[in-house]
Structures are given as structure tokens and as C-alpha cells.
């Protein structure tokens, strides 16, 4: 009996197999009566061998198969050698019978997750290692905020320096406190740098930003986008100039989820000389950091776990009672939802209706349909509006099946129209 995984995977199709049932013949063979349905290498439904005659049914995701074939250059269209057979089916909503993983970027199996984390960290470090070698850089400069993304970037940079056999003192971790910086993130940045043995520099930027406000006529009492972005751009200027001063390059910290949502200040944290986290989604950033903590010495592990417990925030607005007042997910929505939307939109090209339906099934019990629809709408609007930022991204290593580099997998006009997507979402 043929195994459905091989042919269905090799030609990216659905495969239905029906064997003769037991009791049909005993001349030379006893048939097992096994019926099964496979899709692209995965068995969706089957009967038990020898013990069960009957039928099996499964829902085939034709859109997924089509998307997979479009990604492959081995498929071409031939108009000869096949017959068209007409048939009719009643159009009805098919049930979702398979498991829909709410975290498609994160392996559910712990052993596989650990293996994947090690692989990703190695890919990131090797990419940076090559860039450092190629440019002859004498240092790597990182803006270290005490948040998740810059923490991961520093861990990767330390690995790259170890692979190069370089002293980690060649890594300059720079913290630049301003109006929204809290003592928790500031202390974690300092502790992390010390634990990793890197060079450390503190450059307060309040005075520089206030002078800039004066130059452009911006009131410090007006906590608008100019107030926030001026801080981000000042930080990038400091990093770029320090890289020039030390003969190095600026290592970018922004992740895939932020790039998808446009959650970066144009020519601020949007810009670097090599973005090591560019294809790592936020949900995976957490696991990579936790993986690093599990194998670290006690002081470093404790610091990494406190960073993991810190709310995600750009810290551009003043704290309230010493605590972070600006939490990213309160503004743009849960990253676990956005990463889910991103995966199925980019990996398979699914429509808003299909993404919504899968998300509603995957997050049942966590988010109701109204909430899923709300954040999917935010995702679509921000994703389309932010392509101009992605069109001029710095280089960065691809670590998985989804990436947004304009020089790699993602080709999208900066002014692509989102109206059809919004219209379909409104029909739900």
C-alpha cells in the first residue's frame, strides 16, 4: 500500500486512498481495508487497518495547497495529458476539524523548540559574523534599552564575537535614558551588559531632545508623535555616530512583528547597519530569550527572566509612579494575534475571512470573535500603511519561512491598496 505522505508532499496535493476491505479475498492476499486521506504529507483521516471497513472524510485546504504550489518553481501549467471531469458540490461552510496552532512560529514540542531556538540563534550570529568580517568592523554598537528585542540582539552579538574569537569588550552597549525610561529597564540594561562582559556607555539624551524641541518649536507638554519620535531619532543618531567613532557598525534590534505593524520610528529604531532580529516574530523572541536564560549562569539568567517579565514598551512617554505607562499591546493589540495573522497572510496568502475563521478557532476561549476582528482590522490597516518603511530596510538574516525583506521573499508596492481586504473583513 502506498504511503500518502510521499506523493502528496512531492506534488503538493491532496491524496485519497481506498484499499479493498478485509473479507473481500483470501486467495493470495488479505486486504487491510485501510482508507485514508492525506494533504501535502500529512494524514488528515484514516481507518484502522484490518479492523474497520467504512468511509473516512476530511476537509482539504485547497487554498493552502495552491499557496504552496505558487511558492515552488517546479510547477508549470500543461494543457495536455489530462481530462476534465465535471461534478457538482453543494456550497456549505466546512467545519474546521484539524488543530489550528495559535502560535505557528513556536514549536509546541519542548525538545523541538529548544532545537529550533539554538538553530535560530546560530543563524543570527553567523549572519552578523559574516557582516563584521566583510566590513572589517572593529566594534558592534547596540542601543540597549532593557527590553526584549535589544536583549536578544546583544545575546546574538555576543555569540558572533565568540565565533570570531574577539573580546566582547568590542561590543558597545549604549543605554540612552530619556523621558520614559524606568529604573527597572535601566538597571536591567546595565546588569545585562556586565553579565555578558561587554563595554557599556550611558548617554542621557534629555538635553539634546529638549534643544531639538526648541529648534523646531515643539512644546514638551505636547505628548504627540513628534514628542515620541524625536527621542527615537536622537538615539539612532547617537548610535550611528558612536559606530563611526569606534570603527564599527550599528546592530539593529527591531523584530519581524514590529516591521509588519510599522511599529518603528522611520529613520529612528527603523534604521541600523544590520538587523539581526528582522525575521524573528515577537512571540519567538520571548522563547529565544528564555532559552538563553535556561543555559546561563545565575546572574545573567535572573536578569533575562526579569526582562521577560517586563511589559513590552517603547518607553517614550513619562512613567507613572515609576512604572511603565505606555504598553505596546494596549495600543496595537496582542502580539500573539498579530503573529498569527502575519503567518497565515504571508505564508499561505489567506484572505481576511479565512484568517479570521482560523484565528477564531485557534484562540477560542482566549479572544471572542469581536476582539479577533477588531485586531485583524488594525493589523491590515497598519500592515498596508507601513510598507514604505519595509521597502528600505537594512539587511538582516532570514531564520524561518516568513520574512519581510524587500530584497528577499516580500515584494509589495509601498502604496498597495488595502480596500478589498477591509471590505472583506467588514462582511464578516
HUSULPE-V965652 format. One line per field, one symbol per residue. phi: phi as a letter, one per 30 degrees, with the letter a starting at -180 (. if undefined). burial: + if it has 24 or more other ideal C-beta (glycine too) atoms within 12 Angstrom, else -. A space follows every 50 residues. Layout:
phi: ???
burial: ???
This chain:
phi: .dddddddddchbcbcbbcdddjdabdbbcddidcabbbhjcddaacddi cbdkcbbacccddddddddddccccbcbdcibcccdabbddaddddccdc ddbddcedddddddddddddeddeddddeddddddidcabcbdccjcddd ddddddddddddddicddddcccccbdbdcdcddddddddddddddicdb bcbdceddddddeddcicdddcdcddeddddddddddddddddddcibbd cdcdcddddddidadeicddcacacdcdccdeddeeddddddddccdedd ddddddddddedadhccedchicecbceddccjdddddddeddddddbid deddddddddddcejcbddddededddddddddddcdedddbdddaddca dbbbddcbdccbddcedcdddddddddd
burial: ---+---+---++++++-+------------+++++++++-++++++--- -----+-+-++-+++-++-------------------------------+ -+++++------+--++--++++++++++-++----+-++++++++++++ ++++++++++++-+-+-+-+++++++++++++-++++++++++-++-+++ +-+-+---+--++------+------++++++++++++++-++--+-+++ ++++++++++++++++-++++++++++++++++++++++++++------+ --++++++-++++++++++----+-++++--+++++++++++++++++-+ +++++++++++++---+----++++++++++++++++-++--++++++++ -++++----+-+-----+--+---+---
